[in-house]
Amino acid sequence: MNSIPVMELHSSTEQMIKTTQTTCPYCGVGCGVTATVQETASGQKVSVVGDVNHPSNYGKLCIKGSNLADTIGLETRVLHPMLGRKAHSETKALTTHRTQTDWDTATDLIANKFQHFIDQYGRDSIAFYVSGQLLTEDYYVVNKFVKGYLGTANIDTNSRLCMSSAVAAHKRAFGEDLVPASYQDFEHTEMVVLVGSNTAWCHPVLYQRIMQAKEKRDLFVVVIDPRFTATCEAADLHLPILIGQDVRLFNGLLQYLHQNDYVDAAFVEAHTQDLKIALDAAQSEADIAEVAAQTGISLEKLQLFFEKFAQTKKVMTLFSMGVNQSSRGVDKANSIINCHLLTGKIGHLGAAPFSMTGQPNAMGGREVGGLANMLAAHMDLGNQQHQQLVQQFWQSPTIANQVGLKAVDLFEAVESGKIKAIWIMATNPVVSLPNADQVKRALDKCEFVVVSDICKDTDTTQYADVLLPALGWGEKDGTVTNSERRISRQRAFLDSPEQAKADWWSVSQVAKKLGFSGFDFENSHDIFKEHAQLSAYRNAEISQSSETAVFRYFNLQGLTDLSINEYNQLEPTQWPILNPNQKEGEVAQLFSNGQFSYADRKAKFIATKAIDPVNQIDREYPLILNTGRIRDQWHTMTRTGLSANLSTHKAEPFCEIHPNDALKYGLKEGELVEIKSAWGNCILRAVLSDNIRRGQIFAPIHWNDQFASDARIGKVVNPVVDAISGEPEFKHTPVMIQPFYTQWQGVFYVRKGFENIVKSTIENTVWWTKIQTAKAVRYELADRRRFTETMQNLKALLPFEDESFEWLNLEDQTAHMSHSVVLQDGHLIASLYIAPKALLPDRDWVASLFKRERLSAMHRKALLAGQAMSMGNSEGPLVCSCFKVGKNRIIQTIKEKNISDEKQVTACLKAGGNCGSCLPEIRGLIKACQTEVG
């Protein structure tokens, strides 16, 4: 594979084309992509496709990866170091206090402030909160600086919210944080169990790989999830478990396997310990009927699952956020691992427990000790020998010698004043953390806040005293490690804009100004070599006298002598890498020899006890809130929210609720509802669905205050954490729900380039959400002021007073209806519709008119009427984002052609024929049509 950038000069067109193999910056699948930059007379044109040679995806990309080129513009970027806060939490309006500065001034200020706080309050008065979206090289330098030079472990990462429970479970079971298998295993297994993972939406490329394997042979797929998600569409068995009951389920499976003699006795005897302790702890789950009753799964389905797991030799159990994000997350993961250890379903092709990470470099962060309780190179912060080893390698003046504050505790310490200064990198905790308004209060009170980001205005950057311009995807250069331990190069193919710098560079500058040596890195190659050398340093020489690792599987010995050219050409490679000529797939399955990382080389069964989730429901909060991701958005939308293509599938913040619960609480489909917990509240659009159990609601995590007035679900989320991992409980928050009454609702479109004119008026509306379309920005609006009062302020939304603008107006106060359209030189500039919800216009139709060069007289009439001349071919809600195919057209085609397979839909409409992310939804529509006919 040609990994380095290739330049081709097209002499006929005089256009320079540069092609670069790099890695997608989204989920933990770690897909390879090929980015092409074409220099044209009008500027650079970037296109992105899957890298057909990358072993993680072989050319496949999901819808987010396919639309990466939409998110690399500079419109929202911070391009220079800035001083001063932008806003304060006690006021809704932003008050600008920022001034532009230079890097020298900014890093001087940071170094001086840090030194002042250390002198006055000690090393632990400084904290860092970083991200699984950092490259490994950035991650390594900041951890070296904080733990080895500042001498504090108060550095945590948003990966604490993602996979820290899996990390703790791996260390308890294996002696080291290890994912023992690879994606290839899913193509050779006989049974896949997906636990707490909507894989079809959250890791689509891996899901497609599983589905392709299922098409080729008899592969039994089980989904364990409280909701019926897109992942369930092609599953052989869905177990709709009650939230928080995973330990009961897998303890029950452990007992079933043991009672019925489905035990690999030779493996257990030779390679494990503490089985009796685990069995004794799970004794209350010995009765399968009782397990069925407590988990909410039918006895018939539970029996089938237990029998299939027991009788199938090759089983892959993929677990993700539904397991990790829990007050019992570590025990959940260990209860899964226990079942694999008991049956010897580990260390063989097609058999293993598999933790799927959410972020692109969560695994790389684990390699460098990114969490507050870890040291670099898989060493333990609490182990004195490990401390000495790392300090000796770094030749550092000090080393952190006690566990630092984990994410939730860290921000509580900021609010209490224990932490005086915090540096936040590549993450948006005001949106993503639970009890998110507490984070707002903490940052508002914090004496000194530094934020490194690519976005100028996020919910978090508002609180920055120093805002530093970081490099974004396409500009960064380094490595990432995906969920199967595969290290891939993320290569730069765009120039660094203005004064944006790599995060490792900004940290190194501050370190030097504090008088520290060891930070004279010239490039990411220098950092990677040091990282690799530390991984191999005295590996296998740790004391035999304790239960700490006698060696570390994490070892990059084969990469310690990479030249810069070899680094630039580095192929995607799985660790451990013991020699530079390691072949692909050579280390795909760890533990094949039954050797684990404990001193006795045995794995441990872990006693796990089934305990109901913390904070049970009551009369005031009778429902359980479950949160998660949707298909086309990523984290807090600061990037994906910029793409029109990614804003069409699920355009507004919403919550799913069962129709019976909706009836009980007086809710209607499509209306606004308020969700409230003991920690906060937010306003979402109600979606009635039979795919969710009664007593539960689901809401996505993505919306922030730049895209909606009041949709940060993090405000509502329960801040209780797992006692071992510190990972918060995102899946079980007691809440209440009620209608959010408004006097009117409306939809407003404004052509891009004009949106700043109306921003302040929009944000004074009681409720709004912002949606990108190809040529315009769309706002859904609602207000509690009376319609007649609102009419007096409508013109403020459309302040186009220049004579070049043409106005079309239609008002009927009796019917509570107002239509306003603004044109300029035949182009549609803005349109505002206020009317009863059922009479508001088709959103996609209005958006399409902004694409037209000029509007005809018929179009103008239709716009003013708010109704297309013919709506017979309305697509309906978008299903396929790649080819813009809506639900209505798919259903019509299924019925007309009597379709029974999603491939037939693709053949007719192309839907599902590109990234494939919509295929589960198409399967669901086919099933629905077949049920209707039946």
N, C-alpha and C positions, 0 to 999 in steps of 0.2 A: 504494500500500500504506500502510495506517495503521500507522506504526512506533512511535508513542509509546503508553504505557499508556492503555487506555480503561477508564473506570469506569462500571459500570451499577448502579443501585439497583433491586433487585427489591422493590417496595413490598409485594407480596402476601406475601412471606416474610420481609421485613425483613432480607434478606441482601445484603451488599455483595459484588460480584464485580468483580475487577480482572483485566484481560487485558493481557499484555505480550508483544511480539515481541522475542525475544532469540536467542541462538545456543548450540548444543549445546557442552558443554565437553570432549568426547571427541576423536575422531580429526580428522585434517586435512581431511576433506571439508568441515567447517564448515557443517553443516546449520542452517537457521533453525528455531526452535521457537516455539510459542505456549504461554505459561504462564498458567494461570488460577488465581487465588487466590480462594477463596470463604470468607468469614467466616461461621462457623456458631456456634451456642451452645456447641458442644464444642471450638471452636478453628478454626484455618485448615485448609482442605482444598485441596491443590495438585494440579492435573492438567497434563499436558504432552502436546501433540500437535505434529506437524510444521506448519511455516508454509507454507501452500500457495503463497504469493507469493514465497518466497525462491528466487532462481535457482540456488542450489546443490543444492536437494533437492526443491523444489516439493511440499512436504507429506510426503514420505517420511521415515521415521525407522527406524533399525535397532533391535534389541531393547534395546541399552544406552540409546539416546536415549529410547525409549518408556517406560523405567522410571526416568527421572531423578527423578521425584517420590519414589521409594523411598529416595533417598540424601541428602535434605536435612534430616533430623532432627538434633537437637542432642545425641543420646546420647553420641556419641564426640568431641564438639567440645572444643577448648580455648577458653575464653571470657574468660580474664583473663591478663594477663602473669604468667609464672611464673619464679621463680628457683630454681636448683639442679638437679642431675642426678637422674634417676629411677633409673638402674641403672648397673652397671658390667659390662663384657664378660666379666670373669673369673668372674662368678657367674651362675647361671641364674635365681635368684630376684630379683625386682625389690625394690630397697630404696628407699623413698620419701624423697627429700631436698628435694622442691619446696615452695616457699612462694609464696602468691599475693602479687602486688604491683600497683603502678599503672604506667601508661605513662610517667609522668615519671621514676620511679625506674629503670625498665627502660632507657629510652633514655639517661638519664644514665650508667648503668653501661656501656652499649655505647660511647658516645662517649668516656668516660674510658679504657676498656680499649684502644680503637683508638688514641687519642692516645698512650697509654703505649707500645704496641708500635711505633708509627711512630717515636717519639722514640728508643726503644732499639734497634730492629732495621731501621728503614727502611720505606718504603711497601709494598714487596713482601712484608712479613710478614703482610699482611692479604689475605684471599681471600673471594670470594663464589662460591656454586654455586647457580644459579637454574634456571628451568624454562620449558619451552614451554607450560605451563599458566598462566603469568602473562598478564595482559592487556598489550597493547602499552604502555599508559600506565605500568603498574608497571615493565615492562621498560625503558622509556625513562629513567625517573627513576633506577633503580638503576645503569644504565650511565653516565649522566651523572655521578652521584655518584662511582662508582669510577674511571672513566677520566679524567674531567675535573677532579675535585676531590681525591680521594685520590691520583690520579696513578699508579695501577697498572692493568695489564691482567689481573691475576689474578682475573678473573671469567669463569667458564664456565657452561655450561648443560647440562641433561640432553639437550638437542637435539644435543649432541656425540655421543650414543649413537644418534642417530636419522637425521639427514640431513646431517651435516657433510661427508661424502664427496661428496654431491651438490653442496653449496655450492662446494667446491673444484673439482669438475669443471666446473661452470657458469662459474666465474671463469676457469679455464684455457681453455675453449673460446670463451666469449662475451665475456670481459673484464668480466663482471658476473654476479652471482648471479641468474639469471633463469629462471623456468619460462615458456617462450614460448607456451603454449597455454592452453586452458580446458576445462572439462568438456563444453562444447558440441561440441568437436572429436570426442569419442567417439561422438557421434550422427551425424557426417557422414563418418567415416572408413570405409575399406574393409577394414582389417585392424588388429586390436589385438594387440599383443605384451605380455604381462604377465610381467615378469622379476622373480623373487625377491619375489613379492607374492601372498599368499593373500587377494586382494581381496575375495572373497566373505565372509570372516570379519573382515578388518581394516578394510575400507572398504566395507561392504555396500551403502550407498546408491549409490555410484558404480558398483559392480558391477552392481546392478540396472538402472542406467541403460544400461550396456553391453549387458546381456542384452535389454532392451527394444528397443534398436537392432538387435540381432541378429535378433529376431523379425520386424522390419519389412522387412529386406532381407538381401542376401547379405553378411554380415560374417564374416570369417574370424578366429577367435580362437585364439591360440597362448599356452600357459602354459609358461614355463621355470622349473622348480622341481625340486629333488631328490625331493620327496615328491609323491604324488598327493593333492592337497588338495581341499577343497570347490570351489575355483575351477576345478578341472580337469573337473568333472562335465559342464559344457556346452561345453567347449572343443573345437575341431576338431582340435587337435594339442597333445599334451603332450610336452615334451622333458625327460626325467628326468635332468638334468645332474648330474654329480658335483660335490660341494660345492667351490667355489673355482675352477671352470674357466670362468667367464663371460668373462674376457678372451680366452681361447682361442676360445671360440665366436664372439664378435663380431669378433675379428681375422680369423677364418676367413671370416665373412660379408663383411668389408671386402675381403679378397682375392678372394673369389668375385665380388663386384660389379665390382671393377676388372678382373679377368681376362675377364669376360664382357661388358664394356662397358655395364654398367648405371650409368653415371655421368652426372650432370647437368653436363656440361663447362662450359657457360656460367656456371652458378652457381658452380662451383668456381673458375673463373678470375677472376670478378668479385668474389666475396665471401668467399673463404677463402685461407688460406696454409698451408704446411708439409705438404701432402699427401704428398710423397715421403718425408718423415721418418717419417710414420705408417706408410706402406706398407713401408718398410724395416724398421721395428721389428716388423711383423707378418709378416715373410717366412717364418718357421717355420710359419705357419698356412696356407701356400699350397696344401697338399694336403688336400682335403676328407676323404679317407679317414683320414688321420692325425688330423685334428681330431675326427672321429667316435670314433676309438679313445681319444683322450685325454680327451674330455668325457663318455664313457660313453653317448652317444646313438647310436642305430642310424644307419647311413649312409642308409638310406631316409628316415627322419624328418628327418635333417639336410638332405638334398637337397631335400625338400619345403619345409622352412622357408626355405632360401636362395632357392629359386625363387619362392616366394610373396612374400617381402620384395622381391625384385628386380623382379618383374613388377607389383606393386601400387603404384599412384600415391600413394594416401593411406594412410599407415601411422602409427599412434600406438603408441609404445613406452612403456609405463608401467613404471617401475622403483621399487622400494621397499627395504625392509630387507634382503632377501636379496642385494641389490647393495651397499648402503651399509655394512652391518655386517660389515666384512671388513678384513683387513690389506692388501687390494688394492682397497678400495672405490672410491677415486678413479679408478684406471685402469679399473675395471669400467664406471663411469658414462661416462667419456670414450670407451671403446671402443664404447659404444652410440651416443653423440652423433656419433662419427666416421662411422658408417654413414648417419646421417641427413644429415650435411653432404655426403657424397660423392654422394648421390642427390638432393640438393635437397629432401628430405622434411622441410622445416622452414619456418615462416612462412606456411603456407597452411592453410586450413580443413581439418581432418582429418588433418594431417601434422605430427608433432613428437615429439621425446623429451619425456617427462613424468615428473618426479620427484614421487612421492606422499609427503607427509610423514605422520608418525605422530601428531603432537600437534596440538591445536586452534590453537595460536598459534606454531608453529615458524617460520612465515613472518614473523609480526610480530616475533619475536625477531631474525630476520635483518635486518629493516628498521632496527632500532635498534642494531645491532652487538652482539648478545647473546653472541657467541662471543669467546673470548679473543684471537683474531687479527683482529678486525674493529673498525671504528669505526662510529658511527651513520650512517644515511642512505647505506648501501652504499659507504662510503669505507674506505680501506685503512689499517690501523693502522701498517703499516710505511712509509707514504708521508708524507714530511715536509710536503709541501704540504697533504695532507689533514689532518694533525695541526693545522697552523696554522689551516686553515679552520674545523674544528670548535671549536678552542679560542677562536678569534675570535668565533664565533657564541655560544658559551656564556659568553664573558667569564670564563673559569675561570682559576684561579691556576696550573694546570699541566695537562699532558695526557700520558697514557700514550704512551711512544715506543718500546716494544718489546713484542713478542708475549708474552702472559701464558701461564700454565700451563694446558694442556688437561686435561680431567676426570681421566683416569687419573694423569697426572703430578702434577696438583694434589693429589690425596689421598696420593700417595707423598711429596710435599713436606710435607704435614701430618704424616705419621708420622715423617719424619726431623727435624722441628722447625724446618724452614725457614719454614714458615707457622705463626704463633702464634695467629691468630684466624681463624675462618671463619664466615660467615653463610650458612645454607642456606635457600632459599625454595621452597616448593611442590613438593618432590621428596623422594624416599626412597632416597638412594644406597646405604644399607646393604643394600638389596634389589636395586636395579637395576644397579649397576655390576658389571663383571666382577671376579673375585677379591674378592668382596664382604666377606669376613672381614678383608681388608687395610683396608677402609674402617672397619670396626669398630675395629681396632687404632689407626688414625689418629685417629679421633674420641675414643677413650678417652685417648690421649696428648695431644691438643690442649689448649692452655692455656685457650682461651676459645672456646666454641661457641654461636652464636645460631641458632635455628631458628624460622622463620615458617611456620606450618602451620594447617590447620583441625582436624587430628586430634591429640588429646592424647597418645595412645599409638601410636607407630609404631616401627619398628626404629631409626629415626634420632632421633626426639625424645628417646629415652632418654638421649642424650648431651648434650642442650642444657643449658648453664649459664643461658641466657635463652631461654624459650619464649614466642613472641609469637602472639597469636590473630589469624589472618588472616581475611579475608572469604572465603566460599565461593561456589560458583555459586548464583545466585539473589539474592545480596547484592552482588556486584561490579558495577561500572559502568565501561564503557570499550569498547575495540574489540579485535577479533582479525582476523587475516588467514589465509585458508585456502590450500590448495595451488594454487589457480588465481589467486592474487594478489587475492582478493576481500576487501575490508575490510567487516566487519559489526559492528554494535553488539551488545555483550553488556550487556543492561540489567538493573538490579536490580528485582526484584519482591517481595523480602522485606526486612524491616527488618534492620539489622545487629544480631546478637545480642550482648547484654551489652557487653563492651569490645572486640569484634573490630573491626579496622580494615583499610583497604586497605593493600596492601604499599607503594604509592608514598608513602602518608602516613607510615608508620613510618620509611622511609628518609629522607624529608624532615626528620623530627624530629631524627634523629641528625645529619644534615648541618648543620642550624641550630645544634645544640649544639656542633658542631666549629667554628662561626664562619663557615660558608660561606653566601654569598648565592646567589640563583638557585633557591631551593627554596620560594618563597612561593606554591605552587599551592593554589588553593581547591578545585578539583575536577578530574575527569578531562578536562573540556573544555579547561581551561587547558593541560594537558599535551599533549593531542592537537594543539592549535594550534601549540605550540612544535615538536613533532615534525614537523608538516607544513611549517612554515616552514624548518626545517633541511634537509628534503629538497629544497627549492627554492633554498636559499641558494647563490648563485653557481654554480648548476648550469649546466654547459656552458662554464664559464670556466676549467677546470683546464688546466694546461700542455699545449701541443701537442708539447712536446719530448721526452716520454717515452711509454712504452707504457701509461700509466695512462689511465683513462677520460677522454675529452674531454667527456663528459656522462654523466649517470646516468639510465637509464630509470626508476629509482625516483624519482618526483617527484609530490608531492601539492600542487602549486601551486594547483589549483582548490579546495583545502580550507583554505587558509591564513587566510581571513577568515571562517570559520564562526562564526556567533553561537551562543550556547549552545542556543537553540531549534532552530537548524538541525542542530547536533550531535546533539541528542536525537532528531531525526527523520531522521537520516542513513540513506539507503537502502544496501543492500549494493552495493558499487561496486568494480570492478577498477582497480588502478593500472597504468600511470601515469594521473594525473588532472590534466590541464593546465588545465581550465576547470570551473567549478562546474555547468555544464549538460551535462556529458558524458553521452551516451546509453549504455544498456545494450548491451554487445557491441562497442562502438566500438574497444576495445583488446584484444579477446579473443586475437588472434594478434599477437605481437611478431615482429619481423624480416621482416615482409611486404615491406619495401623492401630487404631484404638488408643492413641497417645494424646492425652490432653495436657493442659498447661499447669496443673497442680504438681507439687513436688513428687507425689507418688504416681504421677501421670494418669490418674484416674479422674473420671467425671464424677460429679456429686449429684445425687438426687436431693432435691430441696423440699423440705416440708412446707406445704402451702395450705392455708386454712381459708375456707370459704367464709367471707364476711360481707354482709350487705353494704352497699355504698354509703359513705358518710353523708349526713344531712338527708334524711328521709323526707318524703312528701308529707304535707299536712293540709289542713283545710285552707290555709291562706295561700299555699303554693301546691296545688293538687296535681300538677303535670310535671313530667320530666323533659328537660331540654337536652337534646343531643346536637352537637355541632360537627361540621365537617366541610369538605371541599365540594365544588362543582366542577363540571367537565372542562369548561373553557377559561376559567380564571385561576390565578396563582396568588397565594398568600394575601397581601393586602392591596392588590390591584394597582400598585404604583407603576407597574409595567404593562401587564395585560389589559388594564383598564384604558390604555391609550389606543388599543386596536379595535377598529369597527367590526372586524370579522369575529373577534372574540367577545363582543358585547351583544351579540344577537341571540345566542342560545337561551341564556337566562339573563334577561336584561336588567331586572330589578331585584333588590334584596327581598327575600321571601321567607316564609316558614311553611313547612308542610304539617298538616294536622288531619287526623282522621275525620271523615264526614260526621260521624256520630258525636265526636267531641265538639266539632264546629256547631252542630245543632244545640248541644248542651250549653255552650257558652255564647250563643247568639252571633256566630260569625258566618260570613258569606264569602263565597269564592271571589277572589280578586279584590276584596275590600281590605282596608288597612286595619291592622291589629296592633295592640300594644302588648309586648311580652315584658314581664316584670319579675325580678327575683329579689332576694334580700340585698343584692349588691348593686343593682341598677336596672334600667329599662331601655327598650328600643322599640322602634316602629317599623313593621315589615308588612309585606303584602301576603295575604292568606292564600295558600294553595291547598285545596282539599284533595286528599289522596288515600286510597285504600292500601297503599304500600307501607304505611306506617301503623304501628299498633295503637290501639286506644290508650290514652293516658300519656302518650309521648308526643313531642313535637320535634321537628328538625329544622335547623337554620344554618346557612352557610357562613363561613368565617370572613369572607373577603372584603366586604364593603367598609370603606373608611369615610372620614368627614370631608374628603375632597369629592366623593362620588355620591354621597347621600347625607341628608340632614341629620339623621338619627338612626343609623343602621349598624353601628359597631356592636356586634353581638358579644364581643369580649367584655363589655360593660356588665353584662348580665351573668357571665359565667362564674360558677363556683370556684373560689381560689384554693380549695383544699388540695393537698398534694400527697403523692405517695411518700410514705415515711422513709423509704430507702432511696428512691431515685430523685425525689423532689419534683417529679413530673405532675402537672396539674390535671384535675378531673374535668376534662372538656366534654365528657359524654353523659354526665349525670348532674344536672342542676335543677333543683325544685323551682318551678315557676308558676305564675298565673298568667292567664291570657284574657283579653277583653277587646271589644271593638274600639277602634280609634275613630271617633266621629269627626267628620269635617262638613263644612257647609257646601263646599264645591271641590271638584277635581278637574284637572286640565292637563293638556300636553302642549309644550312649547318647543319649537325648533328655531335655532339660529345658526346661520351659516358660519363655518369656521373662520376665524379672524375677527368676528364681531362679538364673540361670547363675553369678552371682558366688559363690554358696555353694559351688559345686563346682569353681571354676576352678583352685584350687591343687592339688587332688587330680588333676584331669585332666592338668595340666601335669607331674605326676610320673610319668605313664605314659611308657614308653620311646618310643612313637610315637602321635601323635594328629593329627587334622585336624578343623577346625570348619566347619560348613555351616549357613547360615541357612535356616530354613523359615518358613512363614507365622506360626506361633504358637509355635514351639519352636526351640531350637538343637540341632543334631545333631552328635555327635562320633563319628567312627570311631576305634577304639582298638586298640592291640596292645601286648603286653608280653612280656618275656623271662623274667619270673619264673614259676615253676611255678604251675599252676592252683590247687593246694592252698594255696600261699602267697598267691596273689591273693585267694582266697575270704576270707581273714582281713581284707582291706582293702576289700572291696566295699562295706560299709556306709558307709565314708568318702566314697564317691562320692554317696551318697544320705543326707545328714545331716538328714533330715526327722524330727526326734524329737518334735515337738509332737503332742499327742493328736488334733489335728484331721486329721492325715494318716493315711490308710488304706494298709496295705501288703499286697501280694500277692507271694508268693515261690514259686519252683519251682527246686529244685536237684537235680542228678545229677552228683556228682563223678566217678563212673566214666565217664560219657559226656562229661565236661568241659563241662557245660552249667549255666548259671545264668540264671534270668529273674527280674527284680525290677520291680515296678510300684508307683508311688506315686500315690494319688488324694487329692483334697480336695474335699469337697462334690460328689462326682460328677464333678469335672473331673480330667482326666489331668494330673499335675504332672511326672512323670518316669518313664522306663522304661530299664532296662539289660538288655541281652542279651549273654551270653557263650556262645559255642557254636562248633562247627566252622563254617567260613565258609559252607559250603553250606546250613547250617541256620539262619543268621541271617535275621531277618524281612525282608519287603519294605519298603524304606525309605519309599516314598511312602505306603504303607498306614498305617504307624505315624504318620507326620506328619499324615495326614488326621484321625486320631482326636483330635489336639489341637485341632481346629477345632470339635468337637462340644460343645454346651452340657452334655450329660450322657451318660454311657456306659451302655448297657443291660447286662443280665446277659450277653448273648451277646458283646458287645464285650469285657467284662471277661475272660471265658473265653478269647476269641481272643487278647487281649493277653498273658495269662499263658502261653498256648501258643506265642505268637510266630508265629501263623499265622492269617490271616483265614479265616472260615468258608467262603468261596468265593474262590479266587484265579483263577478262570477268565478274568476280564476284566482281568488285570493289564496296565497300559499299557506296562510295560518302560521302558527308558531314554528320557528326555524328548528329543524332537526339536524340537517347536514350543513355545517358551516362552510365546508370547502366548496360545495357546488350550489349553495343557497337554495336548498330544497326544503319546503315546509311540510308540516304534519298533514295538512289537508290534501296536498298533491300525492303524498305517499299513500295515504288511506284510500284515496280515489283510485290510484293505480293498483293497489292490492285487491280491491274489490272488483274492478273492471277485468283484471287479468287472472283473478283467482290465484293469487300468489301465495306460496307456502314456504318460501325460503328467501332469506335476505339477499342472496346472490341474484335472484330474479329482479328484486327492486333495484339493485346496482346496475344490472344490465339495462333496465328500462330508463332509469333516472340519473344514473351515475352516483347517486347518494350512497355513501359508504365505500366508494371506490378509490378514495385517496388515503386519508389518514386512518380511516376505519373507526374513529372514536364514536360515531353515531350508530354503528351496527347493533349494539345492544338495544338501543331505543327502537330501531327498525324491527328487531325481533319482537319487542313488546307490542308494537303496532300490529304486526302480523297475528300474534296470539289474540289480541283484542278483537280483530276482525273475524278470526275464526270462531271465537266465543260468541260473537254477535250473531254470526250465521247459524251456529249450532243452537 
